[in-house]
Amino acid sequence: MKNILIKSFTTILCILMLLSPLTSTSSTILEKEKQVNSIEVRTTSLNPKIKGALSMINETMLRNYLIDLVSFGSRVTGSYSNEKAAEYLFQQFEKMNLESEYHSWSVHNDKKIPMLYNSKNVIATQKGTDDSCEEDLIFNAHFDAVKNSPGANDDGSGTIAVLAAAYVLSQFDFNRTIKYILFSGEEQGLLGSHEYVRNLYEKNEKIFVEMNADMIGHTRTAEGGRKYRVYATNDALWIIDEMEKINQDYNINFNISNGVTTLDGGGGSDHVSFVRYGFETLAYFQAEIIVRYWHTTMDLIEHINFSYLVNTTRLIVGTLAQLADIKDTTHPQIKIASPKRGRLYFQDRIICEYEKFETKIIDDFEIYAEVEKGNSPISHVEFYYDGKLSFTDTEAPFHWRLNKISFTEHIIKVVAYDESGKTANDEMMIFYLNLNRKK
């Protein structure tokens, strides 16, 4: 009898469940199942290298690096504390089994009171596995600081982001070579980065993109803690789209504001050295500029927001990892091959060379652009003079004779178009003297 009652009760309950609409509890359960399934699908589609690298970046790691760095003092370029900090950074790279080296430089600044600075940059190289990827990725920051400032945020935050990136990414293999560079001399006028980039330019070396982090660890409001600023050169703007995917897919969830970096660089940090020599760059900055700490004795570890710094670092590292496995880009590439930066020209001939990036031209001059196609043939190249289209060339070699009356500075720009509509551009500032326009 007991078994009959149980069976009858079970049957009635099943009939009621079939006839009744789903309760809110049942709907919630189904929604949770859907969410779990979607998370599982999403998780399986994530890049395991990026996921693994980001999981290793935490507050403890960043705090320990920053405590060590700040312990050396203000790290003024050329000082004892700066030299000891460079040794520490070199040793950290060596512990990661990266190819580590110093890049020594000596230069006079161009300030009102000229001074000779002797210092060194610290470089670590993580070799890529694909030799066909000839263009390296660069991630850099400056480790020097101003007098009497601990430099925890400016630019200790960027420096330890470079260390963290090197540590976690060195545990994975990537197609493309990554260089981690820590510059000195930034506070004296981008001296260390200028000497390094000038050397790259003179050797005609190519880079995929340079990424610079300067002051990425302060925020004073909850709203500022959800924001991040990124600036890119025109031909690197597509990377911001890749960064947005990293931002969303790995739940970093920044509200990213972005802008275009022009010849004047903007931001006054080491990425400007790369821009001036025609390289593509991305520059990362915190959303809020906190003036009361900047370049003062108050730039302390106590004023670093480490949860914010963890996220800013993760976004950079995720983007680096994504780019490091890209073999080919679909976009064309272009550079102004002549005139070259750091030269004086007269009647199309090089008269002398400078240690700076300035280009000076006397008389009319033939401008040449070298172009590499992406996945579509090049249709034409446009030549601009101070923003105005002056000439269009449809056949290689792409060139245009500059023949205008001038006795001041101008910007020349070249833009390549391929048959799919993709573009690439390069521009440079020139001092142009020509008082006799040729017929």
C-alpha positions in Angstrom: 0.0 0.0 0.0 2.9 2.4 0.9 4.5 1.8 -2.5 1.3 2.5 -4.3 0.8 5.8 -2.5 4.4 6.9 -3.3 4.0 6.0 -7.0 0.6 7.8 -7.2 2.1 10.9 -5.5 5.1 10.9 -7.9 2.8 10.6 -10.9 0.6 13.5 -9.8 3.6 15.6 -9.1 5.1 15.0 -12.6 1.7 15.8 -14.2 1.5 19.1 -12.3 5.1 20.0 -13.3 4.3 19.3 -17.0 1.1 21.3 -16.9 2.5 24.3 -14.9 4.7 27.0 -16.3 8.3 27.1 -15.1 8.7 28.7 -11.7 11.1 31.7 -11.2 13.4 29.3 -9.4 13.5 27.0 -12.4 14.1 29.9 -14.8 17.0 31.1 -12.6 18.5 27.6 -12.7 18.2 27.5 -16.5 19.7 31.0 -16.8 22.6 29.9 -14.6 23.1 26.8 -16.7 23.2 29.0 -19.8 25.7 31.3 -18.2 27.9 28.5 -17.1 27.8 27.0 -20.6 28.6 30.4 -22.2 31.5 30.9 -19.8 32.8 27.4 -20.6 32.6 28.1 -24.3 34.2 31.5 -23.9 36.9 30.1 -21.6 37.9 27.4 -24.1 38.3 30.0 -26.8 40.7 32.2 -24.8 44.3 32.2 -25.7 46.0 29.9 -23.1 49.3 31.9 -23.2 47.5 35.2 -22.5 45.3 33.6 -19.8 48.3 32.0 -18.2 50.4 35.2 -18.3 47.7 37.4 -16.9 47.0 35.0 -14.0 50.6 35.3 -12.8 50.5 39.1 -12.5 49.4 40.1 -9.0 49.9 42.8 -6.4 52.6 40.9 -4.5 54.8 40.6 -7.6 54.4 44.3 -8.5 54.8 45.6 -4.9 58.0 43.6 -4.4 59.6 44.9 -7.6 58.6 48.5 -6.7 60.0 48.2 -3.1 63.3 47.1 -4.5 63.4 49.8 -7.2 62.5 52.7 -4.9 65.1 51.6 -2.3 67.9 52.9 -4.6 66.8 56.5 -4.1 65.8 59.1 -6.7 67.7 57.4 -9.6 68.8 60.7 -11.3 70.5 59.9 -14.6 74.3 59.5 -14.1 74.1 59.3 -10.4 75.2 56.4 -8.1 71.6 55.4 -7.4 70.8 55.3 -11.1 73.8 53.1 -11.8 72.8 50.7 -8.9 69.2 50.6 -10.2 70.5 49.7 -13.6 72.5 46.8 -12.2 69.4 45.6 -10.3 67.3 45.6 -13.4 70.0 43.8 -15.4 70.2 41.1 -12.8 66.4 40.7 -12.8 66.4 40.1 -16.6 69.3 37.6 -16.2 67.3 35.7 -13.6 64.6 35.3 -16.3 67.2 33.7 -18.6 66.8 36.5 -21.1 69.6 37.8 -23.3 70.5 40.9 -21.2 72.7 43.8 -22.2 73.6 47.4 -21.4 73.3 50.1 -24.0 75.8 52.8 -22.9 75.4 56.3 -24.2 76.9 59.8 -23.7 75.3 63.0 -24.8 74.9 66.7 -24.1 71.3 67.8 -23.4 69.8 70.8 -25.2 68.7 72.7 -22.1 69.6 76.3 -21.3 72.4 75.0 -19.1 74.1 72.2 -21.2 75.4 69.2 -19.4 77.1 66.0 -20.5 75.3 62.9 -19.4 76.8 59.4 -19.3 74.5 56.6 -18.6 73.1 53.3 -19.9 69.8 51.7 -20.9 69.0 48.1 -19.9 67.8 45.7 -22.6 66.5 42.1 -22.4 65.6 40.1 -25.5 63.2 37.2 -25.8 63.9 35.5 -29.1 60.9 34.6 -31.3 60.6 31.1 -32.7 59.7 32.2 -36.3 62.6 33.7 -38.3 60.2 35.1 -40.9 59.0 37.6 -38.3 61.7 40.1 -38.8 60.1 43.0 -37.0 60.6 43.0 -33.2 58.1 44.1 -30.6 59.4 46.6 -28.0 58.0 47.3 -24.5 59.8 50.0 -22.6 59.7 52.5 -19.7 62.2 54.9 -18.1 63.8 53.9 -14.8 65.3 57.3 -14.0 63.6 59.9 -11.8 64.0 63.6 -10.9 66.1 64.9 -8.0 64.7 64.2 -4.5 61.8 62.2 -5.9 61.4 58.4 -5.1 59.8 58.1 -8.5 57.4 55.3 -7.4 54.9 56.2 -10.1 57.1 58.3 -12.5 58.2 56.0 -13.7 58.6 53.2 -11.2 55.1 52.0 -12.2 56.1 51.6 -15.9 59.5 50.0 -15.0 58.0 47.3 -12.9 55.3 46.7 -15.6 58.2 45.9 -18.0 59.8 43.6 -15.4 56.5 41.8 -14.8 55.9 41.5 -18.6 59.4 40.0 -19.1 58.9 37.6 -16.2 55.6 36.1 -17.2 56.0 36.2 -21.0 59.4 34.6 -20.9 57.7 31.5 -19.7 56.0 31.1 -23.1 57.2 30.8 -26.7 56.1 33.4 -29.3 56.6 33.8 -33.0 58.0 37.3 -32.8 61.0 38.6 -30.8 60.1 40.8 -27.8 62.6 43.4 -26.5 62.1 44.8 -23.0 63.9 48.1 -22.6 64.4 50.3 -19.6 65.7 53.8 -20.5 67.6 56.3 -18.5 67.8 60.0 -19.3 64.1 60.5 -19.9 63.8 63.3 -17.4 66.7 65.2 -19.0 65.0 65.3 -22.5 64.5 61.6 -23.6 68.3 61.3 -23.9 68.6 57.5 -23.5 65.7 56.6 -25.8 66.9 59.1 -28.4 70.3 57.5 -28.6 68.9 54.0 -28.8 66.3 54.9 -31.5 68.8 56.8 -33.5 71.0 53.7 -33.5 68.0 51.6 -34.7 67.3 54.1 -37.5 70.9 54.3 -38.7 71.1 50.5 -38.9 67.9 50.6 -40.9 66.3 48.1 -38.5 62.5 47.6 -38.4 60.2 47.2 -35.5 56.6 46.0 -35.4 55.5 48.5 -32.8 57.0 50.2 -29.7 54.9 50.3 -26.5 55.7 52.8 -23.8 54.3 52.9 -20.2 54.8 56.1 -18.2 52.9 56.7 -14.9 50.3 53.9 -14.9 49.8 53.4 -11.2 47.9 56.3 -9.6 44.2 56.9 -9.4 42.3 59.0 -6.9 38.7 58.2 -7.7 36.7 55.1 -8.5 35.8 56.6 -11.9 39.5 57.2 -12.7 40.2 53.6 -11.6 38.0 52.4 -14.4 39.8 54.4 -17.1 43.0 54.1 -19.1 44.6 56.4 -21.7 46.3 55.1 -24.8 47.8 57.0 -27.7 48.9 55.5 -31.0 50.5 56.6 -34.3 48.1 56.4 -37.2 49.4 53.1 -38.5 49.2 51.5 -35.1 45.5 52.4 -34.4 44.4 48.9 -35.4 46.3 47.6 -32.3 43.9 49.5 -30.1 41.1 47.3 -31.5 43.1 44.2 -30.5 43.6 45.8 -27.1 39.9 46.3 -26.7 39.3 42.6 -27.3 41.9 41.7 -24.6 40.2 44.2 -22.3 36.8 42.6 -22.7 37.7 38.9 -23.2 39.8 38.7 -20.1 37.5 40.8 -17.9 39.9 43.8 -17.3 37.0 46.0 -18.2 38.7 49.4 -18.6 37.0 52.3 -20.3 39.8 53.1 -22.7 40.2 56.6 -24.1 42.5 56.8 -27.1 44.0 59.4 -29.4 46.5 59.8 -32.3 50.1 60.5 -31.6 51.5 63.1 -34.0 55.1 64.3 -34.7 55.2 66.4 -31.5 54.6 63.1 -29.7 52.3 64.3 -27.0 52.8 63.1 -23.4 56.5 64.0 -23.5 57.7 60.4 -22.8 60.1 58.0 -24.5 57.7 57.0 -27.3 58.3 60.5 -28.8 61.9 59.4 -29.7 60.4 56.5 -31.8 57.8 58.8 -33.4 60.4 61.3 -34.5 62.3 58.6 -36.3 59.2 57.2 -38.1 58.5 54.1 -36.0 55.0 53.1 -34.9 54.1 53.5 -31.2 51.6 53.0 -28.5 51.8 55.1 -25.3 50.1 54.1 -22.1 49.1 56.5 -19.3 46.9 56.5 -16.2 43.6 58.4 -16.7 44.2 60.9 -14.0 47.2 63.2 -13.8 47.9 63.8 -10.1 50.1 66.9 -10.1 50.7 67.1 -6.4 52.7 63.8 -6.5 54.4 64.3 -9.9 58.1 65.2 -9.7 57.9 65.7 -5.9 59.0 63.9 -2.7 55.4 62.6 -2.5 55.8 60.2 -5.4 55.8 57.3 -2.9 54.8 53.7 -2.9 52.0 54.6 -0.5 50.3 56.6 -3.3 50.3 53.7 -5.7 47.0 52.0 -6.3 48.1 48.4 -6.8 44.8 47.0 -7.9 44.8 49.6 -10.7 48.4 48.9 -11.5 47.7 45.2 -11.8 45.0 45.9 -14.4 47.0 48.4 -16.4 49.9 45.9 -16.5 47.7 43.0 -17.4 46.2 45.0 -20.4 49.7 45.8 -21.7 50.9 42.2 -21.2 47.8 40.7 -22.9 48.3 43.0 -25.9 52.0 42.2 -26.1 51.2 38.4 -26.1 48.6 38.9 -28.8 50.9 40.8 -31.1 53.8 38.5 -30.5 52.1 35.7 -32.3 50.9 37.7 -35.3 53.0 36.7 -38.3 51.8 39.0 -41.0 49.7 42.1 -41.2 47.3 42.9 -43.9 48.2 46.6 -44.0 50.8 48.1 -46.4 53.9 49.9 -44.9 55.6 53.0 -46.1 58.6 55.1 -45.1 60.2 58.3 -46.3 63.5 56.9 -47.6 64.9 60.3 -48.7 65.5 62.7 -47.1 66.8 60.9 -44.1 66.5 62.2 -40.5 69.5 63.9 -39.1 70.9 65.1 -42.4 71.7 68.4 -44.2 71.0 68.3 -47.9 72.0 70.6 -50.7 71.1 69.9 -54.4 69.9 66.4 -53.5 73.2 65.5 -51.8 74.0 64.9 -48.2 76.3 67.6 -46.9 76.6 66.5 -43.3 75.0 64.4 -40.6 73.6 65.4 -37.2 73.2 63.6 -33.9 69.7 64.8 -33.6 66.6 63.9 -35.7 66.3 67.2 -37.5 66.4 67.3 -41.3 67.5 70.4 -43.2 67.1 70.9 -47.0 68.5 73.6 -49.1 67.3 74.0 -52.7 64.6 71.9 -54.4 64.6 68.3 -53.5 63.4 64.9 -54.7 61.4 63.0 -52.0 61.3 59.2 -52.2 58.9 56.8 -50.4 59.6 53.1 -50.0 56.5 51.0 -49.9 55.8 47.3 -48.9 52.4 45.9 -49.8 50.2 44.0 -47.4 47.7 41.5 -48.9 46.8 43.8 -51.8 48.8 45.6 -54.5 49.7 49.3 -54.0 47.5 51.6 -56.1 49.1 54.9 -55.4 51.1 57.1 -53.1 50.2 60.7 -52.1 52.7 63.4 -51.1 51.6 66.1 -48.7 53.2 69.4 -47.8 51.9 70.9 -44.5 48.8 68.9 -44.7 47.9 69.7 -48.3 48.0 67.1 -51.1 50.8 68.2 -53.5 51.3 65.2 -55.7 50.1 61.6 -56.4 52.3 58.9 -57.9 50.9 55.7 -59.3 54.1 53.8 -60.1 57.2 52.7 -58.2 59.6 54.2 -57.4 57.3 56.6 -55.7 58.7 60.1 -55.6 58.0 63.9 -55.8 60.2 66.9 -56.3 59.7 69.5 -53.6 60.1 72.9 -55.3 58.5 75.7 -53.2 59.7 79.0 -51.8 60.5 78.5 -48.2 62.7 79.6 -45.3 61.1 77.8 -42.4 59.9 74.5 -41.0 57.4 72.3 -42.7 55.9 68.8 -42.4 56.1 66.4 -45.3 53.9 63.3 -45.3 53.5 60.3 -47.6 50.4 58.1 -47.7 50.2 54.7 -49.5 46.9 53.2 -50.6 46.4 49.6 -51.6 43.7 48.3 -53.9 41.6 47.2 -50.9 41.5 50.7 -49.5 44.0 50.1 -46.6 46.5 52.9 -46.0 49.9 53.5 -44.4 51.7 56.8 -43.8 55.0 58.4 -42.7 55.8 62.0 -41.9 58.7 64.1 -40.9 59.5 67.7 -39.9 62.0 69.5 -42.2 63.7 72.9 -42.2 63.4 73.9 -45.8 65.3 76.8 -47.4 64.6 77.5 -51.1 64.5 81.1 -52.3 64.6 80.4 -56.0 61.8 78.2 -57.2 62.8 76.3 -60.3 60.6 76.5 -63.4 
